[in-house]
């Protein structure tokens, strides 16, 4: 507030960024400094607001700790709010009355998708489907009401309104970036909203989205919708793959320089001729194998539907195996936290999301300091150094080098030598101080 007052005294009413001084040379240097500080503080500020409708939130509403005047607007198809008043403040949107009503209603009367999987009507219906008498889902038009994801999201076409099945763990979506995307949420690739979402992976070769359907499907067609945000970034080179276990993949459709998808929100349906298999597949994956329309490698999607023959349903929760693997990896990481000491050698761990800061897969780094507030300082063989999560956000970015990493220690010896030199210099400085003090006592 004091910074804002200084700006207003120098520039008049209104935010300083909207009013340019007639002569920049007449503005005191202090005002320039204040503006810089204001921009930095505003950019890093994140107000502590918790919503009662989130998946891991607390019951009840937490108010803002101090009042702010914001002019907020939400663009069609977006969850985030845009501040139009000229301020740069990162803030979570407050809970709407409608969202609060929905939350309170779920406490009194659970929705159909909150029931155990065995109680869901679509699961019961698919349990009666067999290889001899499969459930047949045929395409009529893009994003019609005949697809599998619509069937799942309406509890077998019994519910009044469709819900995103990924949002309610009816299916499980994962990406080449893990569970966190640079833009959008994983569930957005299944969106049926009127406006497409801005959803894409990082700019990496071979980016992909994978879906655990929780059912066995012999696909005969599939529909995609291009996301919004980057108009010319639609898919051009990609493959549709299927898998029974999420490990071994079979490619059933290859697209090379396919420019069918164009503008944001554009859709198209392709027919499929998968290899003969009476059981079908549980997992599907969109694998980008070349640059998109802009020559980049981020994968943009905001809608997907599948058609074909459903031959059965699985009793276990979609994505359960992946969740168990992640939980086991984090438990293993917690067991070795006490060994994360200065000088220990580490490589990227299960939750690594920092691209090639470490110099690439298999690069070895050396711990430079103790764990502080769940963060650990590591220096890599390529000279880069940074802080990484070791318990913060329930994530573990690095792990100790073990027998699995034989042959990956290139560069770590250099880092160790530097660390040893630093310790020797520090000890020499301490020794010199002790000798000087002793000389003083003798004198």
MOURZI-V887234 format. One record per helix or strand of 2 or more residues. SS is the DSSP state (helix for helix, strand for strand). FROM is the first residue (numbers start at 1). LEN is the number of residues. Records with the same first field share a line. If there is no record, write none. Layout:
SS: FROM-LEN ; FROM-LEN
This chain:
helix: 2-10 ; 16-3 ; 24-3 ; 29-16 ; 97-12 ; 112-3 ; 117-3 ; 121-7 ; 148-6 ; 186-5 ; 320-16 ; 337-3 ; 392-3 ; 403-3 ; 412-31
strand: 72-2 ; 82-2 ; 135-3 ; 172-4 ; 208-18 ; 238-6 ; 249-7 ; 267-5 ; 281-8 ; 304-10 ; 345-4 ; 365-3 ; 375-6 ; 385-6 ; 398-3
